[in-house]
Amino acid sequence: MKIKLTKSELKTQRFELQRYQRFLPTLQLKKQQLQGQVERGREQLQDLERQKRDFEERLESWIALFAEDQELESLLQVRELAIQEHNVVGLRIRGLDRLEFEENTQDVFQTPPWIDEALEALKTAVRLELQKRLLRLELDVLHLELRKTNQRVNLFEKVKIPECRENIRTIQIALGDLQTMAVARAKLAKAKMQERSSGA
């Protein structure tokens, strides 16, 4: 982009440079906060994965009971699922607020003795899976925002600020050259006038 070599353009470029320099620390702070949130989210996801593995290992000893025709899905339903939005580094993130189940076991004498434990296990499995999905969605949102913020930081640090500084330097050199030429012309004009007046 070609710039005008004028005092008003110099003023504009200085203003732009100040604006970028003032806004850059805010962007850098946001980038750091987002990186921290992404790291925290990854740790939480690893923790959930670990919980799920531990849970599945504990189930292995009696998982064969699920092969019995008990239709567990009909015995357990989600009564209430509440998703709450919260603010994370200025982003609206959805998280699990409440998950409540309703058990439809009519007659305890007609169901096998392990059914209560199986229903609790199913509740745990559903809760863990839902938490994992919501956390993955949160990480997707955070990654996207981190990428955008990183691009802005790079734009300011590597393009806009150096560009403004170079424009200011170029304009100052040009204005300095113009001023030097003006002084030289003025001296030349004064010398000619003195020459004329002494010759007259």
C-alpha positions as CSV (number, residue, x, y, z in Angstrom):
1,M,0.0,0.0,0.0
2,K,1.4,3.4,-1.1
3,I,1.4,6.0,1.7
4,K,1.2,9.8,1.4
5,L,4.4,11.5,2.5
6,T,2.6,14.2,4.4
7,K,2.4,15.5,8.0
8,S,-1.2,14.4,8.3
9,E,-0.3,10.9,7.1
10,L,2.5,10.8,9.7
11,K,0.0,11.7,12.4
12,T,-2.3,9.0,11.2
13,Q,0.4,6.4,11.2
14,R,1.5,7.3,14.7
15,F,-2.1,7.1,15.9
16,E,-2.4,3.6,14.3
17,L,0.9,2.5,15.8
18,Q,-0.3,3.6,19.3
19,R,-3.6,1.8,18.8
20,Y,-2.0,-1.5,17.8
21,Q,0.5,-1.2,20.7
22,R,-2.3,-0.5,23.1
23,F,-4.5,-3.4,21.9
24,L,-1.7,-6.0,21.5
25,P,-1.2,-6.7,25.3
26,T,-4.9,-7.4,25.6
27,L,-4.7,-9.9,22.8
28,Q,-1.6,-11.5,24.2
29,L,-3.3,-11.9,27.6
30,K,-6.4,-13.4,25.9
31,K,-4.1,-15.8,24.1
32,Q,-2.5,-16.9,27.4
33,Q,-5.8,-17.3,29.1
34,L,-7.1,-19.4,26.2
35,Q,-4.0,-21.6,26.2
36,G,-4.5,-22.1,29.9
37,Q,-8.2,-23.1,29.4
38,V,-7.3,-25.5,26.6
39,E,-4.7,-27.1,28.8
40,R,-7.2,-27.4,31.7
41,G,-9.8,-28.8,29.3
42,R,-7.3,-31.4,28.0
43,E,-6.5,-32.4,31.6
44,Q,-10.2,-32.7,32.4
45,L,-10.8,-34.8,29.3
46,Q,-7.9,-37.2,30.2
47,D,-9.3,-37.4,33.7
48,L,-12.8,-38.3,32.3
49,E,-11.2,-40.9,30.0
50,R,-9.3,-42.4,33.0
51,Q,-12.6,-42.5,35.0
52,K,-14.3,-44.2,32.1
53,R,-11.6,-46.8,31.8
54,D,-11.6,-47.5,35.6
55,F,-15.4,-47.7,35.5
56,E,-15.3,-50.2,32.6
57,E,-12.7,-52.3,34.3
58,R,-14.8,-52.5,37.4
59,L,-17.8,-53.5,35.3
60,E,-16.0,-56.4,33.5
61,S,-16.5,-58.8,36.4
62,W,-20.3,-58.7,36.0
63,I,-20.9,-57.2,32.6
64,A,-22.1,-60.6,31.3
65,L,-25.3,-60.1,33.3
66,F,-26.2,-57.4,30.8
67,A,-26.6,-60.2,28.3
68,E,-29.7,-61.3,30.2
69,D,-32.9,-59.9,28.5
70,Q,-33.7,-57.2,31.0
71,E,-34.1,-54.2,28.6
72,L,-32.3,-51.8,30.9
73,E,-33.2,-48.8,28.6
74,S,-36.9,-49.3,29.5
75,L,-36.1,-49.3,33.2
76,L,-34.1,-46.0,33.2
77,Q,-35.0,-42.7,31.6
78,V,-33.6,-39.2,31.8
79,R,-36.0,-37.1,33.9
80,E,-34.1,-33.9,33.6
81,L,-31.1,-32.7,31.7
82,A,-30.0,-29.1,32.3
83,I,-27.2,-27.6,30.3
84,Q,-25.8,-24.3,31.7
85,E,-23.9,-21.7,29.7
86,H,-20.9,-20.1,31.5
87,N,-18.4,-17.5,30.5
88,V,-14.8,-18.7,29.7
89,V,-12.5,-16.0,28.5
90,G,-15.4,-14.1,27.0
91,L,-16.9,-17.2,25.3
92,R,-20.2,-18.8,26.0
93,I,-19.5,-22.4,26.9
94,R,-22.1,-25.1,27.6
95,G,-21.6,-27.4,30.5
96,L,-23.6,-30.0,32.4
97,D,-25.6,-28.4,35.2
98,R,-28.0,-31.2,36.2
99,L,-28.7,-34.8,35.1
100,E,-31.5,-36.6,36.9
101,F,-32.8,-40.1,36.1
102,E,-36.1,-41.8,36.6
103,E,-36.2,-45.5,37.4
104,N,-39.1,-47.6,36.2
105,T,-38.7,-50.7,38.3
106,Q,-42.2,-51.7,39.2
107,D,-41.8,-54.9,41.1
108,V,-38.5,-55.6,43.0
109,F,-39.5,-59.3,43.2
110,Q,-39.7,-59.7,39.4
111,T,-36.3,-58.1,38.7
112,P,-32.9,-59.8,39.3
113,P,-31.0,-58.7,42.4
114,W,-28.2,-57.1,40.3
115,I,-30.6,-54.7,38.6
116,D,-30.0,-51.8,41.0
117,E,-26.3,-52.0,40.6
118,A,-26.7,-52.2,36.8
119,L,-28.9,-49.1,36.7
120,E,-26.4,-47.2,38.8
121,A,-23.7,-48.3,36.4
122,L,-25.8,-47.2,33.4
123,K,-26.3,-43.8,35.1
124,T,-22.6,-43.4,35.6
125,A,-21.9,-44.4,31.9
126,V,-24.4,-41.9,30.6
127,R,-23.1,-39.1,32.8
128,L,-19.5,-39.8,31.8
129,E,-20.3,-39.9,28.1
130,L,-22.3,-36.6,28.3
131,Q,-19.5,-34.9,30.2
132,K,-17.0,-36.0,27.6
133,R,-19.1,-34.8,24.7
134,L,-19.7,-31.4,26.3
135,L,-16.0,-31.1,27.1
136,R,-15.0,-31.9,23.6
137,L,-17.4,-29.2,22.3
138,E,-15.9,-26.8,24.7
139,L,-12.4,-27.6,23.5
140,D,-13.5,-27.2,19.9
141,V,-14.8,-23.7,20.7
142,L,-11.6,-22.8,22.7
143,H,-9.3,-24.1,19.9
144,L,-11.1,-22.1,17.3
145,E,-10.9,-18.9,19.4
146,L,-7.3,-19.5,20.2
147,R,-6.5,-19.9,16.5
148,K,-8.3,-16.6,15.7
149,T,-6.6,-14.8,18.6
150,N,-3.2,-16.2,17.6
151,Q,-3.7,-14.9,14.1
152,R,-4.5,-11.4,15.4
153,V,-1.5,-11.4,17.7
154,N,0.7,-12.4,14.8
155,L,-0.9,-9.8,12.5
156,F,-0.2,-7.1,15.0
157,E,3.3,-8.2,16.0
158,K,4.6,-9.3,12.6
159,V,2.7,-7.1,10.1
160,K,0.8,-4.1,11.4
161,I,3.2,-2.7,14.0
162,P,6.4,-3.1,11.8
163,E,4.5,-1.7,8.9
164,C,3.5,1.4,10.8
165,R,7.0,1.9,12.1
166,E,8.4,1.6,8.6
167,N,5.8,4.0,7.2
168,I,6.6,6.5,10.0
169,R,10.4,6.2,9.2
170,T,9.8,6.6,5.5
171,I,7.5,9.7,6.0
172,Q,10.0,11.3,8.5
173,I,12.9,10.8,6.0
174,A,10.8,12.3,3.2
175,L,9.7,15.2,5.3
176,G,13.3,15.8,6.5
177,D,14.5,15.8,2.8
178,L,11.7,18.2,1.9
179,Q,12.7,20.5,4.8
180,T,16.4,20.3,3.8
181,M,15.6,21.2,0.2
182,A,13.3,24.1,1.3
183,V,16.2,25.5,3.5
184,A,18.6,25.1,0.7
185,R,16.2,26.9,-1.8
186,A,15.7,29.6,0.8
187,K,19.5,30.1,1.2
188,L,19.9,30.1,-2.6
189,A,17.1,32.6,-3.1
190,K,18.6,34.8,-0.3
191,A,22.0,34.6,-1.9
192,K,20.6,35.6,-5.3
193,M,18.7,38.5,-3.7
194,Q,21.9,39.7,-2.0
195,E,23.8,39.4,-5.3
196,R,21.2,41.5,-7.1
197,S,21.1,44.1,-4.4
198,S,24.9,44.4,-4.2
199,G,25.1,44.6,-8.1
200,A,22.5,47.4,-8.3
